[in-house]
Amino acid sequence: MLVLIAAAGSGRRIGSDRNKLLLALSGKPILAWTLEAILTCPEVTWIGVAGQIEDQLAIETIIALKAPNKPVAFIEGGKSRQESVSRSLAVLPSEAKDILIHDGARCLIEPALVSNCSKGVHGESAVIAAIPVVDTIKVVSSSGLVLSTPNRSELWSAQTPQGFTIQKLRHAHAHAVSSGWDVTDDASIYDRLGWPVHVIESVPTNIKITTQYDILIAEAILSQRKQ
């Protein structure tokens, strides 16, 4: 199984002027934690890290430290997550059939979840890691008016990894580009095309580092794991 780590983001929402994945978390770059977890999965045979060209040296330094003898490659990403994945799909090993896409900012990923998502990829169907929503969700207008309250039992919070057959994902991204779609995850393209996507239940600790508050939560979780 191939894994593509999306690592081309910025640190704007976390209050940094550099890629947040290069920021320290409990003594190591956030990306290093992500890479370490995925490298422990026996199903993973190749890893690509899609990043901005200005971060290439820093990312390759992390790769060299954490995976000196593993097939891990830097891939130049695009201006958006969608463009980064699309570019990466064009340079994958030719023999590959399936792939997991994972947000580099989900650095607390557990190897068991990677394995479960890897095993869940079957032919036409995609899989995504997700957890049931625990809060009551409101649909709100641009003026702040509550429009409706969806049935919470049907709502799940999407995470990564998300797994796909490579050829079908390439077709999906090509269609998204030709249609002018702008999506925040790959499974959303499948939604729009009416293609099946199945959920693999995840865990609440698989958070995405977005704000300084998330850093505090992640440090607490890592501290607990050391005990």
C-alpha positions as CSV (number, residue, x, y, z in Angstrom):
1,M,0.0,0.0,0.0
2,L,1.2,3.5,-0.9
3,V,0.6,6.4,1.4
4,L,0.7,10.1,0.4
5,I,1.1,12.6,3.2
6,A,-0.3,16.0,2.4
7,A,2.3,18.4,3.8
8,A,2.0,21.5,1.6
9,G,0.0,23.7,4.0
10,S,0.9,26.9,5.9
11,G,1.0,27.9,9.5
12,R,-1.4,30.9,9.2
13,R,-4.2,29.6,11.4
14,I,-1.7,28.4,14.0
15,G,-0.1,31.8,14.1
16,S,3.2,30.9,12.3
17,D,4.9,32.2,9.2
18,R,6.1,28.8,8.2
19,N,4.7,25.4,7.4
20,K,3.1,24.2,10.7
21,L,4.3,20.6,10.0
22,L,7.8,21.9,10.6
23,L,6.9,23.3,14.0
24,A,8.0,21.4,17.1
25,L,5.7,19.2,19.1
26,S,7.1,17.5,22.2
27,G,10.7,17.9,20.9
28,K,10.1,16.8,17.2
29,P,8.6,18.4,14.1
30,I,4.9,17.6,13.7
31,L,5.7,15.9,10.4
32,A,8.2,13.6,12.1
33,W,5.5,12.2,14.4
34,T,3.3,11.5,11.4
35,L,6.0,9.8,9.4
36,E,7.1,7.6,12.4
37,A,3.6,6.3,12.9
38,I,3.0,5.4,9.2
39,L,6.4,3.8,8.9
40,T,5.5,1.3,11.6
41,C,2.7,-0.2,9.4
42,P,3.7,-3.4,7.7
43,E,1.2,-2.8,4.8
44,V,2.9,0.4,3.8
45,T,5.5,-0.1,1.0
46,W,6.1,3.5,-0.2
47,I,5.4,7.0,1.2
48,G,5.2,10.2,-0.7
49,V,5.3,13.6,1.1
50,A,3.7,16.4,-0.9
51,G,5.1,19.7,0.2
52,Q,6.0,23.2,-1.0
53,I,9.3,23.6,-2.8
54,E,10.5,26.1,-0.2
55,D,10.1,23.4,2.5
56,Q,11.8,20.6,0.5
57,L,15.2,20.8,2.3
58,A,13.5,20.7,5.8
59,I,11.2,17.9,4.8
60,E,13.9,15.8,3.2
61,T,16.0,16.3,6.4
62,I,13.1,14.8,8.4
63,I,12.8,12.0,5.9
64,A,16.5,11.3,6.1
65,L,16.4,11.1,9.9
66,K,13.3,9.0,10.3
67,A,13.4,6.8,7.2
68,P,17.1,6.6,5.9
69,N,16.5,3.2,4.3
70,K,12.8,3.4,3.4
71,P,11.2,4.3,0.1
72,V,10.0,7.8,1.1
73,A,10.0,10.6,-1.5
74,F,9.4,14.3,-1.5
75,I,6.9,15.5,-4.1
76,E,6.4,19.1,-5.0
77,G,2.8,20.1,-4.1
78,G,0.5,22.7,-5.4
79,K,-1.3,25.8,-4.2
80,S,-4.1,23.8,-2.6
81,R,-4.4,20.3,-1.1
82,Q,-6.5,19.3,-4.1
83,E,-3.7,20.4,-6.5
84,S,-1.0,18.7,-4.4
85,V,-2.8,15.3,-4.5
86,S,-3.5,15.7,-8.2
87,R,0.2,16.4,-8.9
88,S,1.3,13.5,-6.7
89,L,-1.0,11.0,-8.5
90,A,1.0,11.7,-11.7
91,V,4.3,10.6,-10.2
92,L,3.5,7.4,-8.2
93,P,5.3,4.2,-8.7
94,S,3.9,2.6,-11.9
95,E,3.1,-0.8,-10.3
96,A,0.9,0.7,-7.5
97,K,-2.8,0.0,-7.4
98,D,-4.1,1.5,-4.2
99,I,-3.2,4.5,-2.1
100,L,-4.0,6.1,1.3
101,I,-4.1,9.9,1.5
102,H,-3.3,11.3,4.9
103,D,-3.1,14.8,6.3
104,G,0.4,15.4,7.7
105,A,-1.2,17.5,10.5
106,R,-2.9,14.4,11.9
107,C,0.3,13.4,13.6
108,L,-1.3,11.3,16.3
109,I,-2.4,8.7,13.8
110,E,-2.3,5.2,15.2
111,P,-0.8,2.4,13.1
112,A,-3.8,0.2,13.6
113,L,-6.0,2.8,11.8
114,V,-3.7,2.9,8.9
115,S,-3.9,-0.9,8.7
116,N,-7.7,-0.9,8.9
117,C,-8.0,1.7,6.1
118,S,-5.5,-0.1,4.0
119,K,-7.5,-3.4,4.3
120,G,-10.7,-1.5,3.6
121,V,-9.9,-0.4,0.0
122,H,-11.7,-2.6,-2.4
123,G,-12.2,-2.0,-6.1
124,E,-14.9,0.6,-6.8
125,S,-15.3,1.8,-3.2
126,A,-13.3,4.3,-1.3
127,V,-12.8,4.4,2.5
128,I,-12.4,7.2,4.9
129,A,-11.5,7.3,8.6
130,A,-14.2,9.2,10.5
131,I,-15.8,9.5,13.9
132,P,-19.5,10.0,14.9
133,V,-20.4,13.6,15.7
134,V,-21.1,14.1,19.4
135,D,-22.3,17.7,19.3
136,T,-25.6,19.0,18.1
137,I,-25.0,20.5,14.6
138,K,-26.8,23.6,13.3
139,V,-27.1,24.7,9.7
140,V,-26.8,28.5,9.9
141,S,-27.4,31.2,7.3
142,S,-24.8,33.9,6.4
143,S,-26.8,36.3,8.7
144,G,-26.5,34.0,11.7
145,L,-30.0,32.5,11.6
146,V,-30.4,28.8,12.4
147,L,-32.0,27.1,9.4
148,S,-32.1,23.5,10.6
149,T,-30.7,20.8,12.9
150,P,-29.5,17.7,11.1
151,N,-30.1,14.3,12.6
152,R,-26.9,13.8,14.7
153,S,-27.1,10.0,14.3
154,E,-26.3,10.4,10.6
155,L,-23.4,12.8,11.0
156,W,-19.7,11.7,11.0
157,S,-16.6,13.9,11.2
158,A,-14.3,13.0,8.3
159,Q,-10.7,12.4,9.0
160,T,-7.8,10.7,7.2
161,P,-6.4,8.3,6.1
162,Q,-8.7,8.1,3.0
163,G,-8.2,5.1,0.7
164,F,-8.7,4.7,-3.0
165,T,-7.8,2.7,-6.0
166,I,-5.3,4.9,-7.8
167,Q,-6.7,4.7,-11.3
168,K,-10.2,5.7,-10.1
169,L,-8.8,8.5,-8.0
170,R,-7.0,9.9,-11.0
171,H,-10.2,9.9,-13.0
172,A,-12.0,11.6,-10.1
173,H,-9.4,14.4,-9.9
174,A,-9.4,14.9,-13.6
175,H,-13.2,15.3,-13.5
176,A,-12.9,17.7,-10.6
177,V,-10.4,19.9,-12.6
178,S,-12.6,19.9,-15.7
179,S,-15.7,20.7,-13.7
180,G,-14.0,23.5,-11.7
181,W,-14.7,21.8,-8.4
182,D,-12.9,23.0,-5.3
183,V,-12.9,20.4,-2.5
184,T,-11.3,20.0,0.9
185,D,-10.8,16.2,0.8
186,D,-10.6,13.6,-1.9
187,A,-13.7,11.7,-0.8
188,S,-15.8,14.8,-1.5
189,I,-15.1,14.3,-5.2
190,Y,-16.5,10.8,-4.9
191,D,-19.6,12.3,-3.2
192,R,-20.2,14.6,-6.1
193,L,-19.8,11.8,-8.6
194,G,-22.1,9.5,-6.7
195,W,-19.4,6.9,-6.1
196,P,-19.4,4.8,-3.0
197,V,-17.4,5.8,0.1
198,H,-17.4,3.7,3.2
199,V,-16.5,4.7,6.7
200,I,-13.8,3.1,8.9
201,E,-14.4,4.2,12.5
202,S,-11.5,6.2,13.9
203,V,-10.6,7.5,17.3
204,P,-11.0,11.0,18.8
205,T,-7.2,11.3,19.3
206,N,-6.7,11.4,15.5
207,I,-6.9,15.2,15.6
208,K,-5.7,17.6,13.0
209,I,-3.2,20.2,14.3
210,T,-4.8,23.5,13.2
211,T,-4.5,25.9,16.2
212,Q,-2.3,26.4,19.2
213,Y,-5.0,24.8,21.3
214,D,-4.5,21.6,19.2
215,I,-0.8,21.7,20.0
216,L,-1.7,21.6,23.7
217,I,-4.1,18.7,23.2
218,A,-1.5,16.8,21.2
219,E,1.2,17.3,23.8
220,A,-1.1,16.0,26.5
221,I,-1.9,12.9,24.4
222,L,1.7,12.2,23.7
223,S,2.6,12.6,27.3
224,Q,-0.1,10.1,28.3
225,R,1.2,7.6,25.7
226,K,4.7,7.7,27.3
227,Q,3.3,6.6,30.6
